[in-house]
Amino acid sequence: MKIIFSNKLSDLKTLLLIRHAKSDWNDVSLSDFDRPLNERGKRDAPLMAQRLLDKKIPIDLFLSSPAKRAKKTASIFAEAYGLDKKQVELYDELYLAPETVFADVISKMNNIADTVAVFAHNPGITEYANSLTNARIDDMPTCCIFAVQAACNNWNEFGAAKKTFLFVDYPKA
C-alpha cells in the first residue's frame, strides 16, 4: 500500500493507535496500573518503533495512558524518534479507556501536529480502531500499530472526516 504524506501542515491528519507492549504478570502484588513491561515487551517496543522509522512516518505528538506499561512503550518510541521521554504527554483518561474517550481526546489535539501516536490498552483501543474505517482487527496484539489518515484540517474534524486505512503491524507479523 502506498502511503502519501502531505508536505503542508493541516492537509491530512494521521493517527497511529499503538497498544502497549507485553506486560509482566509475575508480581501479583502489583496493581494493573503498575505492571511493567516483560522481556518480550522490552524487545518488541524498539522493534516496532524502528518499523515506523523505516516507513519514514514522522510523529509530531506522543500521547499515552499513564499506566506504567503504556508509558514505557511510548517512551521507547519517543526515544527512537530522538525525543526525551518527558515529551510524551500523559492522559489519565486513556487508562483502560472506552472507544468514546479516544474520540474525545483526539478531537482536542493541537492542530499543528499532523501525526499523533496514541499508546493505550485493550479492549478500547481495538474498538476505537474498528470504528474508524472498514478495516477490522479482532484484537490488537501487544505493541500493535493501527494507522489511519483523515482528510481534515483540524483534529476536532477527525471524527467526521473521510478516513483511509493505512496499515496494521505488530511484532509477530
Residue, then its C-alpha position, 0 to 999 in steps of 0.5 A: m500500500k502506498i502511503i502519501f504524506s502531505n508536505k503542508l501542515s493541516d492537509l491530512k491528519t494521521l493517527l497511529l493507535i499503538r497498544h502497549a507492549k507485553s506486560d509482566w504478570n509475575d508480581v501479583s502484588l502489583s496493581d494493573f496500573d503498575r505492571p511493567l513491561n516483560e522481556r518480550g515487551k522490552r524487545d518488541a517496543p524498539l522493534m516496532a518503533q524502528r518499523l515506523l522509522d523505516k516507513k519514514i512516518p514522522i510523529d509530531l505528538f506522543l500521547s499515552s495512558p499513564a499506566k506504567r506499561a503504556k508509558k514505557t512503550a511510548s517512551i521507547f518510541a519517543e526515544a527512537y524518534g530522538l525525543d526525551k521521554k518527558q515529551v510524551e504527554l500523559y492522559d489519565e483518561l486513556y487508562l483502560a479507556p472506552e472507544t468514546v474517550f479516544a474520540d474525545v481526546i483526539s478531537k482536542m489535539n493541537n492542530i499543528a501536529d499532523t501525526v499523533a501516536v496514541f499508546a493505550h490498552n485493550p479492549g478500547i483501543t481495538e474498538y476505537a480502531n474498528s470504528l474508524t474505517n472498514a478495516r477490522i482487527d479482532d484484537m490488537p496484539t501487544c505493541c500493535i500499530f493501527a494507522v489511519q489518515a483523515a482528510c481534515n484540517n483540524w483534529n476536532e474534524f477527525g471524527a467526521a472526516k473521510k478516513t483511509f486505512l493505512f496499515v496494521d503491524y505488530p511484532k509477530a507479523 
